[in-house]
């Protein structure tokens, strides 16, 4: 555990004021934060896919119990406080939307699980009744066995959705909440910086 913490400390700086890990991102301009193919109005713009991947991978490195701060380093941009505040508000709204979408996924997942459970019950009851009615009929026996397999498959799908898939969604939601709570700051560099940079 100490080795893991030591590696984490090498990858990410800590904010001396609150102890949060700092995810550092080096960009050229404010526009690099957004998907260049997205021509939607500012408040509805999507995040740059490479940046999104970098942020999510960085968040996976950091223990769930720890909070994070985001620091954007810009090399070719003149400081614009109004633009900073707009981006910070957009950043929080983006992750609020992500959380809402994950909540909808959970509702859909629960509904599917209920439907799969009902289908499983119908298949298993049908197989039971089929066994009672035609014990000596080979074709009926084979059909009944097929129905039994189908019933167990639907049951497994229902269990899988309520356990494994739901855990994945809740984990994403917790990470999205960490992003939503994160302090977002901007630093301006005189020299050109690399595209993305993990903590020093």
Backbone as numpy.savetxt, mean C-alpha at the origin, in Angstrom:
# Nx Ny Nz CAx CAy CAz Cx Cy Cz
19.04 -7.92 16.06 18.21 -6.71 16.06 19.07 -5.46 16.06
20.19 -5.51 16.80 21.09 -4.37 16.85 21.70 -4.11 15.48
22.05 -5.21 14.75 22.60 -5.06 13.41 21.58 -4.42 12.47
20.31 -4.83 12.61 19.25 -4.25 11.79 19.10 -2.76 12.05
19.12 -2.38 13.33 19.01 -0.97 13.69 20.21 -0.18 13.19
21.39 -0.80 13.27 22.61 -0.13 12.83 22.55 0.14 11.33
22.07 -0.85 10.55 21.94 -0.67 9.10 20.92 0.42 8.78
19.83 0.42 9.54 18.78 1.42 9.33 19.32 2.82 9.59
20.14 2.96 10.64 20.72 4.26 10.97 21.67 4.75 9.87
22.30 3.80 9.16 23.19 4.19 8.07 22.40 4.63 6.85
21.24 4.01 6.64 20.43 4.33 5.47 19.63 5.61 5.65
19.16 5.86 6.87 18.25 6.98 7.09 18.70 7.81 8.28
18.73 9.12 8.07 19.02 10.03 9.18 17.82 10.08 10.10
18.04 10.53 11.32 16.95 10.72 12.28 16.77 12.21 12.53
15.53 12.61 12.64 15.23 13.99 13.00 15.55 14.18 14.48
16.52 15.03 14.82 16.91 15.17 16.24 15.80 15.74 17.11
14.81 16.38 16.52 13.73 17.00 17.30 12.65 16.00 17.70
12.33 15.06 16.79 11.25 14.12 17.12 11.64 12.65 17.00
12.87 12.38 16.56 13.33 11.00 16.44 12.82 10.27 15.22
12.08 10.94 14.35 11.56 10.29 13.14 12.67 9.99 12.15
12.50 8.91 11.41 13.41 8.63 10.30 13.08 9.59 9.15
14.12 10.03 8.45 13.93 10.97 7.35 14.14 10.25 6.02
13.11 10.27 5.18 13.24 9.76 3.82 13.62 10.94 2.95
14.82 10.89 2.37 15.34 12.00 1.59 15.17 11.72 0.10
14.64 12.70 -0.61 14.38 12.55 -2.04 15.01 13.73 -2.77
15.91 13.44 -3.71 16.57 14.49 -4.48 15.89 14.64 -5.83
15.41 15.85 -6.12 14.72 16.16 -7.36 15.34 17.38 -8.01
14.93 17.66 -9.23 15.38 18.88 -9.89 14.40 20.02 -9.64
13.12 19.75 -9.88 12.11 20.80 -9.76 10.89 20.26 -9.02
9.99 21.15 -8.64 8.73 20.75 -8.01 7.96 19.77 -8.90
8.01 20.00 -10.20 7.23 19.19 -11.14 7.63 17.72 -11.12
8.86 17.42 -10.68 9.32 16.04 -10.65 8.52 15.18 -9.67
7.80 15.81 -8.77 6.99 15.07 -7.80 5.80 14.41 -8.49
5.36 14.98 -9.59 4.12 14.53 -10.24 4.40 13.68 -11.46
3.39 12.88 -11.81 3.46 12.05 -13.02 3.44 12.97 -14.24
4.48 12.91 -15.06 4.59 13.82 -16.20 3.52 13.57 -17.26
2.89 12.39 -17.23 1.85 12.07 -18.20 0.45 12.47 -17.72
0.38 12.96 -16.51 -0.92 13.30 -15.93 -1.20 14.79 -16.16
-2.21 15.08 -16.98 -2.55 16.47 -17.29 -3.78 16.94 -16.51
-4.11 16.23 -15.45 -5.25 16.62 -14.62 -4.92 17.91 -13.86
-5.95 18.62 -13.35 -5.69 19.80 -12.53 -4.78 19.45 -11.35
-4.10 20.46 -10.83 -3.07 20.24 -9.80 -3.54 19.36 -8.66
-4.71 19.66 -8.10 -5.16 18.93 -6.91 -5.47 17.47 -7.18
-5.67 17.13 -8.47 -6.00 15.76 -8.82 -4.83 15.03 -9.47
-3.68 15.68 -9.54 -2.53 15.05 -10.19 -2.09 13.79 -9.44
-1.53 12.86 -10.20 -1.01 11.63 -9.62 0.47 11.82 -9.33
0.98 11.01 -8.41 2.39 11.09 -8.04 3.24 10.39 -9.09
4.47 10.82 -9.26 5.39 10.20 -10.20 5.59 8.73 -9.80
5.44 7.78 -10.74 5.54 6.35 -10.40 6.87 5.95 -9.77
7.98 6.51 -10.28 9.29 6.18 -9.70 9.40 6.71 -8.28
8.90 7.91 -8.06 8.92 8.49 -6.72 8.05 7.67 -5.77
6.87 7.28 -6.24 5.97 6.47 -5.42 6.64 5.17 -5.02
7.27 4.50 -5.98 7.95 3.24 -5.70 9.08 3.45 -4.68
9.83 4.52 -4.87 10.93 4.82 -3.94 10.41 5.06 -2.52
9.36 5.85 -2.39 8.79 6.15 -1.07 8.27 4.89 -0.39
7.55 4.05 -1.15 6.97 2.85 -0.56 8.05 1.85 -0.17
9.09 1.71 -1.00 10.19 0.81 -0.65 10.93 1.32 0.59
11.11 2.63 0.68 11.76 3.21 1.85 10.93 2.97 3.10
9.62 3.15 2.98 8.73 2.96 4.12 8.77 1.51 4.60
8.92 0.56 3.66 9.00 -0.85 4.03 10.26 -1.13 4.85
11.32 -0.35 4.61 12.56 -0.53 5.38 12.40 -0.15 6.84
11.53 0.82 7.09 11.42 1.44 8.41 10.37 0.72 9.24
10.71 0.34 10.47 9.75 -0.41 11.32 8.40 0.30 11.43
7.34 -0.48 11.48 5.99 0.05 11.50 5.75 0.98 12.69
6.44 0.74 13.80 6.23 1.55 15.00 6.86 2.93 14.90
7.72 3.14 13.88 8.43 4.40 13.75 7.72 5.33 12.78
7.77 6.62 13.07 7.21 7.64 12.19 8.30 8.15 11.24
7.88 8.83 10.18 8.85 9.32 9.19 8.62 10.80 8.88
9.64 11.43 8.37 9.56 12.76 7.78 10.03 12.63 6.34
9.53 13.49 5.46 9.94 13.50 4.06 10.69 14.79 3.79
11.88 14.66 3.22 12.68 15.84 2.88 12.97 15.83 1.38
12.43 16.81 0.67 12.69 16.95 -0.76 13.86 17.91 -0.96
14.91 17.43 -1.63 16.03 18.29 -2.00 15.86 18.69 -3.46
15.87 19.97 -3.75 15.70 20.46 -5.11 16.93 21.23 -5.55
17.38 20.94 -6.78 18.63 21.55 -7.25 18.41 22.69 -8.24
17.32 22.65 -9.00 17.12 23.65 -10.05 15.87 24.49 -9.80
15.49 24.65 -8.58 14.25 25.34 -8.27 14.50 26.48 -7.29
13.88 27.61 -7.54 13.94 28.73 -6.61 12.83 28.54 -5.58
13.17 28.78 -4.31 12.19 28.53 -3.25 10.92 29.35 -3.46
9.80 28.64 -3.33 8.48 29.26 -3.47 7.60 28.70 -2.35
7.44 29.46 -1.28 6.73 28.95 -0.10 5.28 28.60 -0.41
4.65 29.40 -1.27 3.26 29.11 -1.64 3.17 27.76 -2.35
4.12 27.52 -3.26 4.15 26.24 -3.98 4.43 25.10 -3.02
5.30 25.32 -2.06 5.59 24.29 -1.05 4.33 23.89 -0.30
3.58 24.89 0.16 2.36 24.62 0.93 1.32 23.89 0.09
1.23 24.24 -1.19 0.29 23.56 -2.09 0.68 22.10 -2.25
1.98 21.84 -2.39 2.45 20.46 -2.57 2.24 19.65 -1.30
2.49 20.26 -0.14 2.27 19.56 1.13 0.80 19.19 1.29
-0.09 20.15 0.97 -1.53 19.86 1.05 -1.91 18.77 0.06
-1.35 18.83 -1.14 -1.62 17.80 -2.15 -1.13 16.44 -1.66
0.07 16.41 -1.06 0.67 15.17 -0.57 -0.24 14.51 0.46
-0.77 15.29 1.39 -1.66 14.74 2.41 -2.98 14.26 1.80
-3.51 15.05 0.87 -4.76 14.65 0.21 -4.57 13.39 -0.61
-3.41 13.27 -1.25 -3.13 12.07 -2.05 -3.19 10.82 -1.18
-2.58 10.87 -0.01 -2.57 9.68 0.86 -3.90 9.49 1.58
-4.66 10.55 1.79 -6.03 10.37 2.28 -6.85 9.59 1.26
-6.68 9.94 0.00 -7.38 9.23 -1.06 -6.95 7.77 -1.12
-5.64 7.53 -0.98 -5.13 6.16 -0.98 -5.77 5.34 0.14
-5.88 5.95 1.32 -6.49 5.27 2.47 -7.95 4.95 2.19
-8.67 5.91 1.61 -10.08 5.70 1.29 -10.25 4.58 0.27
-9.37 4.53 -0.72 -9.44 3.46 -1.72 -9.17 2.10 -1.09
-8.25 2.04 -0.13 -7.97 0.78 0.56 -9.17 0.36 1.41
-9.86 1.32 2.03 -11.06 1.00 2.79 -12.13 0.38 1.90
-12.24 0.94 0.69 -13.21 0.38 -0.26 -12.81 -1.04 -0.65
-11.52 -1.27 -0.79 -11.05 -2.62 -1.11 -11.43 -3.60 -0.01
-11.33 -3.15 1.25 -11.69 -4.03 2.36 -13.17 -4.38 2.30
-14.02 -3.38 2.02 -15.46 -3.64 1.91 -15.74 -4.64 0.80
-15.08 -4.44 -0.35 -15.25 -5.36 -1.47 -14.75 -6.75 -1.12
-13.63 -6.80 -0.41 -13.04 -8.07 0.00 -13.98 -8.83 0.93
-14.58 -8.12 1.89 -15.51 -8.76 2.82 -16.73 -9.29 2.08
-17.24 -8.51 1.13 -18.39 -8.94 0.35 -18.06 -10.20 -0.45
-16.89 -10.21 -1.10 -16.47 -11.39 -1.85 -16.33 -12.60 -0.93
-15.78 -12.37 0.26 -15.59 -13.46 1.21 -16.93 -14.06 1.63
-17.93 -13.20 1.85 -19.27 -13.68 2.20 -19.86 -14.50 1.05
-19.73 -14.00 -0.18 -20.26 -14.72 -1.34 -19.56 -16.06 -1.52
-18.23 -16.08 -1.34 -17.50 -17.34 -1.45 -17.92 -18.32 -0.35
-18.17 -17.80 0.83 -18.60 -18.66 1.94 -19.97 -19.28 1.65
-20.87 -18.46 1.10 -22.20 -18.97 0.74 -22.10 -20.01 -0.36
-21.24 -19.73 -1.35 -21.05 -20.70 -2.43 -20.46 -21.99 -1.89
-19.51 -21.88 -0.98 -18.91 -23.07 -0.37 -19.95 -23.88 0.38
-20.78 -23.18 1.16 -21.83 -23.89 1.92 -22.80 -24.59 0.97
-23.17 -23.92 -0.13 -24.10 -24.52 -1.09 -23.48 -25.76 -1.73
-22.21 -25.68 -2.10 -21.54 -26.83 -2.72 -21.43 -28.00 -1.75
-21.02 -27.71 -0.52 -20.82 -28.79 0.46 -22.14 -29.44 0.86
-23.19 -28.63 0.99 -24.51 -29.20 1.31 -25.00 -30.05 0.14
-24.80 -29.55 -1.07 -25.21 -30.32 -2.25 -24.46 -31.64 -2.33
-23.17 -31.61 -2.02 -22.39 -32.86 -2.07 -22.86 -33.84 -1.00
-23.22 -33.33 0.15 -23.72 -34.20 1.22 -25.04 -34.86 0.81
-25.95 -34.05 0.27 -27.23 -34.58 -0.18 -27.05 -35.55 -1.34
-26.09 -35.24 -2.23 -25.82 -36.13 -3.36 -25.33 -37.48 -2.90
-24.49 -37.49 -1.87 -24.00 -38.76 -1.32 -25.12 -39.59 -0.72
-26.05 -38.92 -0.08 -27.17 -39.62 0.56 -28.12 -40.23 -0.48
-28.30 -39.51 -1.61 -29.30 -39.94 -2.59 -28.76 -41.04 -3.50
-27.52 -40.92 -3.94 -27.00 -41.88 -4.94 -25.65 -42.44 -4.51
-25.68 -43.35 -3.55 -24.45 -43.92 -3.01 -23.80 -44.90 -3.98
-24.61 -45.59 -4.85 -24.09 -46.65 -5.71 -23.94 -46.22 -7.17
-24.22 -44.96 -7.47 -24.11 -44.47 -8.83 -22.74 -43.83 -9.03
-21.90 -44.41 -9.91 -20.52 -43.94 -10.10 -20.49 -42.51 -10.61
-21.32 -42.20 -11.61 -21.32 -40.86 -12.17 -21.72 -39.81 -11.14
-22.75 -40.14 -10.37 -23.18 -39.22 -9.32 -22.10 -39.06 -8.26
-21.41 -40.16 -7.97 -20.32 -40.11 -6.99 -19.21 -39.17 -7.46
-18.83 -39.29 -8.75 -17.77 -38.42 -9.28 -18.20 -36.95 -9.27
-19.46 -36.71 -9.66 -19.96 -35.34 -9.63 -19.97 -34.78 -8.21
-20.36 -35.65 -7.27 -20.40 -35.23 -5.87 -19.01 -34.86 -5.36
-18.01 -35.67 -5.74 -16.64 -35.39 -5.32 -16.13 -34.07 -5.91
-16.54 -33.82 -7.16 -16.16 -32.55 -7.80 -16.78 -31.37 -7.07
-18.04 -31.55 -6.68 -18.72 -30.48 -5.94 -18.05 -30.25 -4.59
-17.62 -31.34 -3.95 -16.92 -31.21 -2.66 -15.64 -30.38 -2.83
-14.87 -30.71 -3.88 -13.63 -29.96 -4.14 -13.95 -28.48 -4.36
-15.00 -28.21 -5.16 -15.40 -26.83 -5.40 -15.78 -26.12 -4.12
-16.48 -26.82 -3.23 -16.87 -26.24 -1.95 -15.67 -25.86 -1.10
-14.66 -26.74 -1.06 -13.47 -26.44 -0.26 -12.64 -25.32 -0.90
-12.64 -25.27 -2.24 -11.91 -24.19 -2.93 -12.53 -22.84 -2.59
-13.86 -22.75 -2.65 -14.54 -21.50 -2.30 -14.30 -21.13 -0.84
-14.29 -22.14 0.03 -14.05 -21.87 1.45 -12.64 -21.33 1.67
-11.66 -21.94 0.98 -10.28 -21.47 1.11 -10.13 -20.03 0.61
-10.80 -19.72 -0.51 -10.76 -18.36 -1.04 -11.32 -17.35 -0.03
-12.42 -17.74 0.62 -13.03 -16.86 1.62 -12.07 -16.63 2.79
-11.44 -17.70 3.25 -10.49 -17.59 4.37 -9.28 -16.77 3.96
-8.78 -17.00 2.74 -7.61 -16.28 2.24 -7.87 -14.79 2.17
-9.05 -14.41 1.67 -9.39 -13.00 1.56 -9.46 -12.33 2.93
-10.04 -13.02 3.92 -10.23 -12.43 5.24 -8.96 -12.43 6.08
-7.97 -13.20 5.67 -6.73 -13.26 6.46 -5.59 -12.60 5.70
-5.03 -13.30 4.71 -3.83 -12.82 4.03 -4.05 -11.50 3.31
-5.10 -11.43 2.48 -5.33 -10.21 1.71 -5.66 -9.02 2.59
-6.47 -9.26 3.63 -6.84 -8.15 4.51 -5.63 -7.63 5.27
-4.73 -8.53 5.69 -3.52 -8.11 6.39 -2.67 -7.22 5.49
-2.55 -7.59 4.20 -1.77 -6.77 3.26 -2.37 -5.37 3.13
-3.70 -5.31 3.04 -4.36 -4.02 2.88 -4.18 -3.17 4.13
-4.34 -3.78 5.32 -4.17 -3.02 6.56 -2.73 -2.51 6.69
-1.78 -3.29 6.23 -0.39 -2.85 6.29 -0.17 -1.63 5.39
-0.73 -1.70 4.18 -0.62 -0.55 3.28 -1.28 0.68 3.89
-2.45 0.49 4.51 -3.14 1.61 5.12 -2.33 2.24 6.24
-1.66 1.40 7.03 -0.82 1.94 8.11 0.34 2.75 7.54
0.93 2.26 6.44 2.01 3.01 5.81 1.49 4.31 5.20
0.32 4.26 4.57 -0.27 5.48 4.01 -0.55 6.50 5.12
-1.00 6.01 6.27 -1.23 6.93 7.39 0.07 7.54 7.88
1.14 6.77 7.85 2.44 7.34 8.24 2.86 8.43 7.26
2.63 8.21 5.97 2.91 9.25 4.99 2.04 10.47 5.21
0.77 10.24 5.51 -0.16 11.36 5.71 0.24 12.21 6.91
0.80 11.56 7.93 1.22 12.28 9.15 2.61 12.89 9.01
3.36 12.47 8.01 4.77 12.86 7.91 4.92 14.37 7.71
5.93 14.91 8.36 6.31 16.30 8.10 7.01 16.34 6.74
6.62 17.28 5.88 7.23 17.40 4.56 7.99 18.72 4.51
9.29 18.64 4.23 10.12 19.84 4.18 10.88 19.89 2.86
11.33 21.08 2.49 12.06 21.29 1.24 13.43 21.91 1.55
14.45 21.39 0.87 15.79 21.95 0.98 16.29 22.24 -0.43
17.06 23.31 -0.58 17.47 23.75 -1.90 18.99 23.66 -2.04
19.43 22.95 -3.10 20.84 22.70 -3.32 21.36 23.55 -4.47
22.62 23.94 -4.39 23.22 24.74 -5.46 23.76 23.85 -6.58
24.07 22.59 -6.23 24.59 21.66 -7.24 23.53 20.65 -7.60
23.65 20.08 -8.78 22.65 19.13 -9.28 22.71 17.86 -8.45
21.55 17.33 -8.08 21.46 16.14 -7.23 21.02 14.94 -8.04
21.27 13.72 -7.55 20.79 12.52 -8.25 19.26 12.46 -8.22
18.70 11.55 -9.03 17.25 11.48 -9.15 16.58 11.19 -7.83
17.00 10.15 -7.13 16.44 9.82 -5.82 17.59 9.45 -4.91
17.43 9.68 -3.63 18.52 9.36 -2.71 17.93 8.85 -1.40
18.39 7.69 -0.95 18.00 7.21 0.36 18.77 8.00 1.42
18.35 7.77 2.68 19.01 8.48 3.76 20.51 8.28 3.73
21.23 9.31 4.05 22.71 9.24 3.99 23.24 8.27 5.01
